[in-house]
Amino acid sequence: MVYSSNVNNLKYYQPFQGEKILIAANNDKQNKEYVSTINEAAKVLTSKGAITSIVVPSEGEDFNEMLKNKGAVAVKELMIPEIMKLINTQNVKTEPEQL
């Protein structure tokens, strides 16, 4: 598992070939620059051999707020389909998903 409190730092991570990375991005400051940063991080990781997927909570929320306001089940319901996509993805180079 890789954790970065700033999505911009993810582009410096050196994944192993075929490593599956779920980018769980907050959605409380949704703007073009932030979306661009998330998509750029996914693109850079993919160019280094990773397989990426992006998941975000509802607009205006971050994952802490989602957990507090909607509960763990809501977080799981958002995350599990993306995790399953990554699990079922073959270790081949693909284009990163984008927001």
C-alpha positions as a printed Julia matrix, in Angstrom:
99×3 Matrix{Float64}:
   0.0    0.0     0.0
   1.21   3.48   -0.85
  -0.1    6.55    0.95
   0.43  10.18    0.04
  -1.34  13.04    1.77
  -0.77  15.1    -1.36
  -1.76  13.55   -4.69
   0.97  15.58   -6.41
   3.61  13.51   -4.56
   2.37  10.28   -6.15
   4.11  11.11   -9.41
   7.45  10.64   -7.64
   6.61   7.09   -6.55
   8.44   4.32   -8.42
   5.93   1.48   -8.88
   6.94  -2.0    -9.91
   5.74  -3.18  -13.32
   2.04  -4.02  -13.14
   1.58  -2.61   -9.63
  -2.08  -1.77   -9.08
  -2.67   1.63   -7.51
  -6.02   3.01   -6.38
  -5.93   6.79   -6.08
  -8.55   7.72   -3.48
  -8.79  11.46   -3.99
 -10.81  13.92   -1.96
 -13.54  15.85   -3.7
 -13.86  18.8    -1.34
 -11.81  21.14   -3.5
 -12.89  20.06   -6.95
 -11.45  22.45   -9.46
  -9.71  22.13  -12.81
  -6.23  22.35  -11.31
  -6.92  19.65   -8.71
  -8.52  17.32  -11.27
  -5.57  17.93  -13.59
  -3.12  17.05  -10.77
  -4.96  13.78  -10.05
  -5.07  12.83  -13.73
  -1.4   13.76  -14.2
  -0.36  11.59  -11.24
  -2.28   8.63  -12.71
  -0.73   9.25  -16.13
   2.82   9.39  -14.71
   2.3    6.23  -12.64
   0.92   4.43  -15.69
   3.9    5.51  -17.78
   6.1    3.9   -15.12
   4.26   0.58  -15.46
   1.52   0.86  -12.83
  -2.15   0.12  -13.4
  -4.2    2.93  -11.88
  -7.77   3.65  -10.94
  -9.23   6.82   -9.42
 -12.07   6.96   -6.92
 -13.58  10.1    -5.37
 -16.5   10.69   -2.98
 -19.48  12.88   -3.84
 -18.77  16.46   -4.82
 -17.87  18.62   -1.85
 -16.78  15.7     0.34
 -13.57  14.09    1.43
 -13.36  10.5     2.67
 -13.34  11.52    6.35
 -16.58  13.46    5.9
 -18.09  10.61    3.92
 -17.23   8.14    6.68
 -18.61  10.45    9.38
 -21.79  11.46    7.52
 -22.67   8.28    5.61
 -20.81   5.52    7.43
 -18.34   2.8     6.55
 -20.8    0.99    4.3
 -20.98   4.0     1.96
 -17.18   4.16    1.75
 -17.0    0.42    1.03
 -19.71   0.69   -1.64
 -17.64   3.35   -3.41
 -14.26   1.65   -3.03
 -15.0   -2.04   -3.59
 -16.02  -1.79   -7.3
 -12.77   0.08   -8.06
 -10.72  -2.41   -6.07
 -12.4   -5.27   -7.95
 -11.62  -3.56  -11.27
  -7.96  -3.43  -10.3
  -7.96  -7.04   -9.09
  -9.49  -8.2   -12.37
  -7.19  -6.11  -14.57
  -4.42  -8.03  -16.26
  -0.86  -6.79  -15.81
  -0.77  -5.01  -19.15
  -0.04  -1.39  -19.84
  -3.27   0.57  -20.22
  -4.25   4.19  -20.32
  -5.04   5.55  -16.85
  -8.61   6.21  -15.91
  -9.35   9.89  -15.56
 -11.83  11.93  -13.58
